[in-house]
Amino acid sequence: MGFGDLKSAAGLKVLNEFLADKSYIEGYVPSQADIAVFDALSGAPPADLFHALRWYNHIKSYEKQKGSLPGVKKPLGKYGPVNIEDTTDSKNAKEDDDDDDIDLFGSDEEEVSAGCVVPLQYFNGLCSKCT
């Protein structure tokens, strides 16, 4: 998934074809997805890429509101046609995937040692595996 290099003619052509039947990168309103792709461009696309140019001019009009647009900005390679290889910096994408250390459900169980899992409020040295 991705557009390829948006600073190259090939990447801009992919963006233009992607926007041929769309007003926005994702959904039906301008969002952080549009801002992420807009920020990756080096400037306005050439006039012969009229879908990309139309989109560029439209998103540029939201410059003052870009921080308040809905959505969460994802890595650039997460946007675009599915059949295009992501040529953005994949090292950063792998770092973003590492969220294993966050306990979203607030579990009070924690691995104390060597596979022993006990609720912390009950652990007072009672587990023979852990002491």
N, C-alpha and C positions, 0 to 999 in steps of 0.2 A: 504494500500500500504506500502511496506517496506520489509526488509529482516529479521526482527527480530533482535535478539542480535548477531551481527557479531563477538563477542568474544566467542560465544558458538559453539559447533559442529553443532547444528541444524541450526543456522543462516548461517554458512559457507556452509552447504549443500544446503540451499535455494539459496545462491549466486551462487554456482556451477551449479545448475540446471538452474538458470536464464541465465547464461553465456554460456550454452551449444550450443546455436545457435546465439550468439552475440559476437562481439569483444569488445564492449563498453557498459557502463551502459545506455547511451542515444545517439542515432545517430550513425554516421559512422566515427567519429574522436574522439580522446581523448578530454575530456572536464572537466569542473569543477564538473560535476556529478561524473566522475570517481575519481577525487581527494577527493570528500566528502566521498565516500564509502571507498576508499583506506585508508584515514586517520582514519576511524572508526575501521579498522582491527588492531589487536594487533601484527600481524606479518604475514609471509607467510603462506598460507593455506597448509595443509598436501598434500603429493604427490598423494594420492588417489582422491583428489578433483582437478583433472587436469585442468578443465575449469577455475576454480577460480585461480589456481596457474599460468596458462598461462596468464590470465588477470593481475594478481598481478605483475608478472615479467615484463610484457609489460608496465604497468602504472608506475612501479618503474623506468623504463628507462627515464621517463619524469620528474624526480625529480627536475632538474634545471629549467625546463620550466613550472612548474605547475602553477605559478602565471599568465602566459601569455596564458594559454589554454582558448578556447572560453567558453562562457556560464556564468551563474550566479550560484553560489553555493547556493543550497536550503537546508532546513533541511533534515537530513538523511532519515526520514520517507516518503519523497516525491519520493524516488527512489525505484525501485524493482517491483516485481510482485504485481498485484492488489489484489489477493486473500489472501495475508498475512497481518495480523494485524500489525499496526505500534506500536512497543514497545519502541520507542525512547521517550525522554522526551517531552511529548505533551504540557507541560506548556510553553516552549519556543516557540513552534509553534503557540500557541494562541497569544502570545505577538507579534510575527512577523505579524500576520494578522491585527493588529490594525493600519490601515493607514488612518482612517477616517479624521484625522486632516490635511491632505495634500490636497491642492487645486491645482490639476494638470492643470486645465484649466485657472487659473489666473482670476477668476471671481471677478468683482469689487462689487458684491453684498455681503452683510454680514448681518447676523441676528443681528439687533440692540437690540431688546428686545421683549419679549412675542409675537413672531410670526410675527413681522413686518420686512419685507425684503425690503430694498430700496438701490439704488445705492449710495455708499458713497459720491460721489461728489455732489449729489443732496440733501443730508441730512443736513439741516441747522435748525433743529427743526421744520420743516414744518409738520411732521407727527403727528397727534393728538394722535395716539396710543403710540408713542415713547416718548412724552414729558410729 
